[in-house]
Amino acid sequence: MQYLAAGLRLPTNGLDYTILAIYFAVVLGIGFAARASVRTSLDFFLSGRSLPAWVTGLAFVAANLGATEILGMAATGAQYGVAVVHWYWIGAIPAMVFLGLVMMPFYYRSKVRSVPEFLLQRFDRSAHLLSSILFAFAAILIAGVNLYALSIVVEALLGWPQWVAIVVAGFFVLAYITIGGLSSAIYNEVLQFFVILAALIPLTVLGLKRVGGWDGLSDSLTSSHGENFMTAWGGTGIGDANPLGANWLTIILGLGFVLSFGYWTTNFAEVQRALSAKNLSAARRTPLIAAFPKMFIVFLVMIPGLVAAVIVPNIGAAGSGTTYNDAIPLLMRELLPNGVLGIAVTGLLAAFMAGMAANVSSFNTVFTTDIWARYVKKDQPDAYYLRFGRLITAIGVLASIGTAFIAASFSNIMSYLQTLFSFFNVPMFVVFIIGMFWKRASMKSGVWGLVAGTTAAMVNYFVIYKQGVIDIPSDQGANFVSAIVGFVAGAVVMIAVTLFTAPKPEAELAGLVYGTESPDAAEVPEEGDSAWYRRPALLGWGAIVLAALCYVPYSF
């Protein structure tokens, strides 16, 4: 297992621990407060579909603010430079807008409780079961990433043994989800969103001050890492060398289309937040509201990574005793005074708990409603599924503890997560997108598209890349290629299978394919308020335009 830098220990005192204790008390308090609203399984798994858009929107972005965002993206900034902006302005915003404007009406009007359940309605039981199993497995792996990242940070920074950090964090996540269900997770994610910002903003400001502002940062890294390190598109021509190890085609297709749309539109850990909204209008606005803070959070994770590359010139190098994941903790030790340090440590813990809670809450929903209730214990009273949902939550947390150690083999956990997304999210996305826009796609094409996409992505990564059949410069570049390969393989197989198998009866496709109207669409009313912040299309286009403008300073 790779730990953080040897001897990295923060000078925490009683004030810092007091801030931490207050945070944990508030987290449990929210769980108990939400318990009163949990009376049915729908309340437990989808908050009774009663939450306002601003709550689900902040929870949507906070659910992604886990190990990926904090340690992983800072590590990516330290390793690859300014190219990290691609994961936000190309690899997130367009897909979030597409989810809100195009896909949420399909999800919400079909009244599904999970993303895999939509595949049951559009294709058949085999596609539903396979997608449920793949998603449940991936959710536990990703929850394990957050636990692993949390444990090594707490061990190194606070001196707690790693197993203690895992048990304590796992207990609190288990407690507030089991007690208050998804409502507890979502309201805690809103709190965690602001705590994370309170941790990252002073770290970013003090980091820039240490290296002489943006100009000093840019001059230092340009001289030590080359000009392309401080540009978003520098050296991305096909055949050119750049820190990311990817060209413009793999960035746009692999990250901007396949990986991005695969994650944001089919990852139930995110979509579940929108499905818990009080009506269709609020559900559509959920990812659009989240897009606005998302496009600016990149500065709060990229800049600390760049600053770390200046302060620790050999970070991540062989024999340096550090990994790229050390970027944030190193800066915390170097820059933050007590009190602010306590807030920063609390922010890190909040980030990991938000990421873990999002995946555990989506896991318990999929396992209970899509696997257990559908194929193992059918037609049980609602109270039974509510009890089972709480039980499987505990099992999911325990399984996450086990998968935490798999993440240890990756010095950059962002690479690990992108690898998982290419294996699991991309094949699901190709099945969704073809099924939603092509009425002829047959019932059997769904399951074979999932099998083909997952297999092709794994073969590309483990055989073609890892065995050196084709020389791909970096793990990230390999992930982009795996995503493209998985998407193409899934699409080709779906088309081929469709030609030889029966389509779903057209009468059963109403509301499931673009251009068809749900028979009960009138039962899901839109809000009549015409205020600008209630118009999904205006919010979506505003997010895309603003993201495009953000690119201007990084295009040269």
C-alpha positions in Angstrom: 0.0 0.0 0.0 1.2 3.5 -0.8 1.0 6.0 2.0 1.4 9.7 2.0 4.8 11.2 2.4 6.8 9.9 5.3 6.7 12.2 8.3 3.8 14.2 6.9 2.0 15.1 10.1 -0.1 18.2 10.8 0.4 20.2 14.0 -3.2 19.9 15.1 -4.4 21.0 18.5 -7.5 21.1 20.7 -9.2 23.8 18.6 -8.9 21.7 15.4 -10.3 18.6 17.1 -13.2 20.6 18.5 -14.1 21.8 15.1 -14.0 18.2 13.9 -16.1 16.9 16.8 -18.8 19.6 16.1 -19.0 18.6 12.5 -19.5 14.9 13.3 -22.2 15.9 15.9 -24.0 17.9 13.3 -23.8 15.1 10.8 -25.5 12.6 13.2 -28.0 15.3 14.2 -29.1 15.7 10.6 -29.5 11.9 10.3 -31.8 11.8 13.4 -33.8 14.8 12.2 -34.4 13.1 8.8 -35.5 9.9 10.5 -39.0 11.3 11.1 -39.6 11.6 7.4 -38.7 8.0 6.6 -41.9 5.9 6.7 -41.8 4.0 3.4 -39.1 2.5 1.2 -39.7 5.4 -1.3 -38.9 7.8 1.6 -35.7 5.8 2.4 -34.4 5.4 -1.2 -35.6 8.5 -2.9 -36.6 11.0 -0.1 -40.3 10.5 -1.1 -39.5 12.6 -4.2 -40.1 15.7 -2.2 -36.9 17.8 -2.2 -36.6 21.3 -3.7 -34.2 21.9 -6.7 -31.6 24.0 -4.8 -31.1 21.2 -2.3 -30.9 18.4 -4.9 -28.6 20.6 -7.1 -26.1 21.2 -4.3 -26.3 17.6 -3.3 -25.7 16.6 -6.9 -22.4 18.4 -7.1 -21.4 17.5 -3.5 -21.9 13.8 -4.2 -19.1 14.2 -6.8 -16.9 16.1 -4.3 -15.2 13.0 -3.0 -11.7 11.5 -3.4 -12.0 12.2 -7.1 -12.4 15.9 -6.7 -10.2 16.7 -3.8 -7.1 14.4 -3.8 -7.6 13.1 -7.3 -8.0 16.3 -9.2 -5.3 18.1 -7.2 -3.0 15.1 -8.0 -3.9 15.4 -11.6 -3.1 19.1 -11.6 0.3 18.4 -10.0 1.0 15.6 -12.5 -0.5 17.0 -15.8 -0.8 20.7 -15.2 -3.6 23.0 -16.4 -5.0 20.2 -18.6 -7.0 19.3 -15.5 -9.6 21.9 -16.7 -10.7 19.4 -19.4 -12.3 17.2 -16.7 -14.7 20.1 -15.9 -15.4 22.3 -18.9 -15.3 19.4 -21.4 -15.7 16.4 -19.2 -18.6 17.5 -17.0 -20.6 20.6 -18.0 -22.0 19.5 -21.4 -23.0 16.1 -20.0 -24.7 17.7 -17.0 -26.7 20.0 -19.3 -27.6 17.0 -21.5 -28.8 15.1 -18.5 -31.0 18.0 -17.3 -32.5 18.9 -20.7 -32.8 15.5 -22.4 -32.5 12.5 -20.1 -34.2 13.6 -16.9 -37.7 13.7 -18.5 -37.2 10.0 -19.5 -36.0 9.0 -16.0 -38.6 11.0 -14.0 -41.7 10.4 -16.1 -41.0 6.6 -16.2 -41.2 6.7 -12.3 -38.2 4.4 -12.0 -36.4 4.2 -8.7 -33.0 3.6 -10.2 -31.1 3.9 -13.5 -30.9 0.1 -14.1 -34.7 -0.1 -13.7 -35.0 2.2 -16.8 -33.2 -0.5 -18.8 -35.8 -3.1 -17.6 -38.5 -0.9 -19.1 -36.6 -0.2 -22.3 -35.0 -3.6 -23.0 -35.5 -6.8 -20.9 -34.7 -8.6 -17.6 -31.3 -9.7 -18.7 -30.1 -6.2 -19.5 -31.6 -5.0 -16.2 -30.0 -7.7 -14.1 -26.5 -7.3 -15.7 -26.6 -3.5 -15.4 -27.7 -3.8 -11.7 -24.9 -6.1 -10.9 -22.3 -4.1 -12.7 -23.5 -0.8 -11.1 -23.6 -2.3 -7.6 -20.1 -3.7 -8.0 -18.8 -0.4 -9.3 -20.5 1.6 -6.5 -18.7 -0.4 -3.8 -15.4 -0.1 -5.6 -15.7 3.7 -5.8 -17.0 4.0 -2.2 -13.8 2.1 -1.3 -11.7 4.7 -3.0 -13.1 7.4 -0.7 -12.5 5.3 2.4 -8.9 4.5 1.3 -8.1 8.1 0.6 -9.7 9.2 3.9 -7.8 6.6 5.9 -4.4 7.4 4.6 -4.9 11.1 5.0 -6.2 10.8 8.6 -3.4 8.4 9.5 -0.7 10.7 8.1 -2.2 14.0 9.2 -3.7 13.2 12.6 -1.8 10.1 13.7 -4.8 7.9 13.9 -4.1 4.2 12.9 -5.5 3.5 9.5 -8.0 1.0 10.7 -9.4 3.5 13.2 -9.9 6.1 10.5 -11.7 3.6 8.3 -13.9 2.3 11.1 -14.8 5.8 12.4 -15.6 7.3 9.0 -17.5 4.1 8.0 -19.5 4.2 11.2 -20.7 7.8 10.7 -21.7 7.3 7.1 -23.5 4.1 8.0 -25.2 5.8 10.9 -26.7 8.8 9.1 -27.7 6.8 6.0 -29.3 4.0 8.0 -31.1 6.3 10.3 -32.3 9.0 7.8 -32.0 7.3 4.4 -31.4 9.4 1.3 -32.8 12.6 2.8 -30.1 12.4 5.5 -27.4 11.8 2.9 -28.6 14.7 0.7 -28.9 17.3 3.5 -25.5 16.2 4.8 -24.1 16.7 1.3 -25.4 20.2 1.2 -23.6 20.9 4.5 -20.5 19.1 3.2 -20.5 21.3 0.1 -20.0 24.4 2.2 -17.5 22.8 4.5 -15.4 21.7 1.6 -15.4 25.2 0.1 -14.4 26.6 3.5 -11.4 24.2 3.4 -10.3 24.7 -0.2 -10.6 28.5 -0.5 -8.0 29.5 2.1 -5.7 26.7 0.8 -5.9 28.1 -2.7 -5.4 31.7 -1.6 -2.5 31.0 0.7 -0.9 28.7 -1.9 -1.0 31.4 -4.6 0.4 33.9 -2.1 3.3 31.6 -1.3 4.4 31.2 -4.9 4.0 34.9 -5.9 0.6 34.8 -7.4 -0.5 33.4 -10.7 2.4 35.0 -12.6 4.9 33.5 -10.2 3.2 30.1 -10.3 3.1 30.2 -14.1 6.8 31.3 -14.5 8.0 28.6 -12.1 6.1 25.7 -13.7 6.9 26.8 -17.3 10.6 26.8 -16.5 10.5 23.5 -14.7 7.8 21.6 -16.7 7.7 23.3 -20.1 5.2 25.6 -21.7 2.6 22.9 -22.3 2.2 22.3 -18.6 0.5 25.7 -18.2 -1.9 25.5 -21.2 -5.0 23.4 -21.7 -4.5 22.5 -25.4 -0.7 22.9 -25.8 0.9 19.9 -27.4 -2.4 18.0 -28.0 -1.9 17.7 -31.7 -2.0 14.1 -32.9 1.5 12.7 -32.5 2.7 15.6 -30.3 4.0 15.1 -26.8 2.2 16.7 -23.8 2.1 16.0 -20.0 -1.4 14.4 -20.3 -0.3 11.8 -22.8 -3.5 12.4 -24.9 -4.3 14.3 -28.1 -7.3 16.5 -28.9 -9.2 13.7 -30.5 -9.0 11.4 -27.4 -9.7 14.3 -25.1 -12.9 15.3 -27.0 -14.2 11.8 -27.8 -12.8 9.8 -24.9 -13.2 12.3 -22.1 -15.6 14.9 -23.4 -18.2 12.5 -24.9 -17.9 8.9 -23.8 -16.5 9.1 -20.3 -18.2 12.3 -19.4 -21.7 11.4 -20.7 -21.3 7.8 -19.5 -20.6 9.1 -15.9 -23.0 12.1 -15.6 -26.0 10.6 -17.3 -26.0 7.0 -16.2 -24.2 7.0 -12.8 -27.0 6.5 -10.3 -25.0 8.0 -7.5 -25.6 11.3 -9.3 -28.9 10.7 -11.0 -30.5 9.5 -7.7 -30.2 13.1 -6.3 -32.3 14.4 -9.3 -34.8 11.6 -8.9 -35.5 12.7 -5.3 -36.7 16.2 -6.5 -40.3 17.1 -5.9 -41.4 17.3 -9.5 -40.1 17.0 -13.1 -39.1 20.7 -13.3 -37.0 20.5 -10.2 -35.5 17.2 -11.4 -34.4 18.8 -14.7 -32.9 21.8 -12.9 -30.9 19.7 -10.5 -27.9 19.0 -12.7 -28.2 22.5 -14.3 -28.0 24.2 -10.9 -25.0 21.9 -10.1 -23.2 22.9 -13.3 -22.6 26.5 -12.1 -20.5 25.7 -9.0 -18.9 22.8 -10.9 -17.3 25.0 -13.5 -15.5 27.1 -10.8 -14.5 24.3 -8.4 -11.8 23.4 -10.8 -9.7 26.4 -9.6 -9.9 25.2 -6.0 -8.4 21.8 -6.8 -6.2 22.6 -9.8 -4.3 25.6 -8.2 -3.3 23.6 -5.0 -2.0 20.9 -7.3 0.0 23.3 -9.3 1.3 25.1 -6.1 2.4 21.7 -4.8 4.4 21.0 -8.0 6.3 24.2 -7.2 6.8 23.8 -3.5 7.7 20.1 -3.8 9.5 20.0 -7.2 9.9 16.2 -7.3 6.4 15.3 -6.1 5.4 11.9 -7.5 8.9 11.1 -8.8 10.4 7.7 -8.2 12.4 7.7 -5.0 11.0 11.0 -3.8 9.0 9.5 -1.0 5.8 11.3 -2.2 2.9 10.5 -4.5 0.8 13.0 -6.4 -2.0 12.3 -3.9 0.2 14.1 -1.4 -0.5 17.5 -3.0 -3.4 18.7 -0.8 -2.0 17.3 2.6 1.4 18.8 1.9 0.0 22.2 1.4 -2.2 21.9 4.5 0.9 21.2 6.6 2.9 24.0 5.0 0.3 26.8 4.8 -2.6 26.5 7.3 -2.7 27.8 10.9 -4.6 26.0 13.7 -8.3 26.6 13.5 -8.2 27.0 9.7 -6.3 23.7 9.8 -9.2 22.1 11.7 -11.6 23.4 9.0 -9.4 22.0 6.3 -9.2 18.5 7.9 -13.0 18.6 8.4 -13.4 19.6 4.8 -11.3 16.6 3.6 -13.3 14.3 5.8 -16.5 15.8 4.5 -15.4 15.3 0.9 -14.6 11.6 1.5 -17.8 11.0 3.4 -19.9 12.7 0.7 -18.4 10.6 -2.0 -18.8 7.4 0.0 -22.3 8.2 1.1 -23.4 8.9 -2.5 -22.2 5.5 -3.6 -23.4 3.6 -0.6 -26.9 5.2 -0.9 -27.1 4.4 -4.6 -25.8 0.8 -3.9 -28.5 0.1 -1.3 -31.2 1.3 -3.7 -30.0 -0.7 -6.7 -29.3 -3.9 -4.7 -32.7 -3.7 -2.8 -35.0 -2.6 -5.6 -33.3 -4.0 -8.7 -31.8 -7.2 -7.5 -33.3 -8.4 -4.2 -36.9 -7.3 -4.7 -37.0 -8.2 -8.4 -35.2 -11.6 -8.4 -34.8 -12.9 -4.9 -37.7 -11.8 -2.6 -40.6 -10.7 -4.6 -43.9 -9.1 -3.5 -42.9 -8.6 0.1 -44.5 -5.8 2.3 -43.0 -2.4 1.9 -41.8 -2.5 5.5 -39.7 -5.6 4.6 -37.8 -3.7 1.9 -37.3 -0.7 4.2 -35.6 -3.1 6.8 -33.6 -4.8 4.1 -32.4 -1.5 2.7 -31.0 -0.6 6.1 -29.3 -4.0 6.4 -27.8 -3.9 2.9 -26.4 -0.4 3.7 -24.4 -1.9 6.6 -23.2 -4.7 4.2 -22.2 -2.1 1.6 -20.1 -0.1 4.1 -18.3 -3.3 5.2 -17.7 -4.3 1.5 -16.3 -0.8 0.9 -13.8 -1.3 3.6 -12.6 -4.4 1.7 -12.4 -2.6 -1.7 -10.5 0.3 -0.1 -7.3 -1.7 -0.4 -7.6 -2.2 -4.2 -7.2 1.6 -4.7 -3.8 1.4 -3.0 -2.1 0.2 -6.2 -2.7 3.5 -7.9 -0.5 6.5 -7.0 -3.1 8.8 -8.6 -6.5 7.7 -7.6 -8.1 9.8 -10.4 -6.5 7.3 -12.8 -8.1 4.4 -10.9 -11.5 6.0 -11.0 -11.4 6.9 -14.7 -10.4 3.2 -15.3 -13.6 2.1 -13.4 -15.7 4.6 -15.3 -14.4 3.2 -18.7 -15.3 -0.3 -17.6 -18.7 0.2 -16.1 -20.3 3.6 -17.0 -19.3 3.8 -20.7 -21.0 0.5 -21.7 -24.2 1.5 -19.8 -24.2 4.9 -21.6 -24.0 3.4 -25.1 -27.0 1.1 -24.3 -28.9 4.1 -22.9 -28.2 6.5 -25.7 -29.0 4.0 -28.5 -32.1 2.7 -26.6 -33.4 6.3 -26.1 -32.9 7.5 -29.7 -33.5 4.3 -31.8 -36.9 2.6 -31.5 -35.7 -0.4 -33.5 -33.0 -1.4 -30.9 -34.2 -4.8 -29.9 -34.8 -6.2 -26.4 -31.7 -8.5 -26.5 -29.4 -5.8 -27.9 -29.2 -4.2 -24.4 -27.5 -7.0 -22.5 -25.1 -7.8 -25.4 -24.1 -4.2 -25.7 -23.2 -4.1 -22.0 -21.2 -7.3 -22.3 -19.4 -6.2 -25.4 -18.6 -2.7 -24.1 -17.3 -3.8 -20.8 -15.2 -6.6 -22.3 -13.7 -4.4 -25.0 -12.7 -1.7 -22.5 -11.1 -4.3 -20.2 -9.2 -5.9 -23.0 -7.9 -2.6 -24.2 -6.7 -1.6 -20.7 -5.3 -4.9 -19.4 -4.0 -6.4 -22.6 -3.4 -3.8 -25.3 -2.1 -1.1 -22.9 -0.7 -3.0 -19.9 1.0 -5.6 -22.1 2.5 -2.9 -24.4 0.8 -4.1 -27.6 0.2 -0.4 -28.4 2.3 2.3 -26.9 0.0 4.7 -25.0 2.0 7.3 -23.0 -0.1 7.4 -19.7 -2.8 5.8 -17.7 -5.1 8.7 -18.4 -4.5 8.4 -22.2 -5.2 4.6 -21.9 -8.5 5.4 -20.1 -9.6 7.7 -22.9 -8.9 5.1 -25.5 -10.6 2.3 -23.4 -13.7 4.5 -23.2 -13.8 5.0 -27.0 -13.2 1.3 -27.7 -15.9 0.3 -25.2 -18.4 2.7 -26.7 -17.7 1.6 -30.3 -17.8 -2.1 -29.4 -21.1 -1.8 -27.5 -22.7 0.2 -30.3 -21.6 -2.2 -33.1 -22.8 -5.2 -31.2 -26.1 -3.6 -30.4 -26.7 -2.8 -34.0 -25.7 -6.3 -35.1 -27.9 -8.0 -32.5 -30.8 -5.8 -33.4 -30.7 -7.0 -37.0 -31.3 -10.6 -35.9 -33.6 -10.2 -32.9 -37.1 -8.9 -32.2 -37.7 -5.3 -31.3 -39.8 -4.3 -28.3 -43.4 -3.8 -29.2 -43.9 -0.1 -30.1 -46.8 0.3 -27.7 -44.4 -0.5 -24.8 -41.9 2.2 -25.8 -44.1 5.2 -25.0 -42.2 7.7 -23.0 -39.0 5.6 -23.2 -37.7 6.6 -26.6 -37.2 10.2 -27.9 -40.2 11.5 -29.8 -42.7 9.3 -28.0 -45.1 10.6 -25.3 -45.5 8.9 -21.9 -49.1 7.8 -21.5 -49.2 9.3 -18.0 -47.1 12.4 -18.7 -49.9 14.6 -17.5 -49.5 13.0 -14.0 -46.1 14.6 -13.6 -46.9 18.4 -13.7 -44.3 21.1 -14.6 -44.1 24.2 -12.4 -45.9 27.1 -13.9 -43.5 29.8 -12.6 -41.8 31.4 -15.6 -38.9 32.9 -13.6 -35.5 32.5 -15.3 -34.2 30.2 -12.7 -37.1 27.8 -13.3 -36.3 27.5 -17.0 -34.0 24.4 -17.6 -33.1 25.4 -21.2 -31.9 28.9 -20.2 -29.9 27.5 -17.2 -28.3 24.9 -19.4 -27.3 27.2 -22.2 -26.0 29.7 -19.6 -23.8 27.0 -18.1 -22.3 26.0 -21.4 -21.6 29.6 -22.5 -20.0 30.4 -19.1 -17.9 27.2 -19.3 -16.8 28.2 -22.8 -15.8 31.6 -21.7 -13.7 30.1 -18.8 -11.6 28.4 -21.5 -10.4 31.7 -23.0 -7.4 32.3 -20.6 -6.2 28.7 -21.1 -6.3 28.5 -24.8 -3.0 30.2 -25.5 
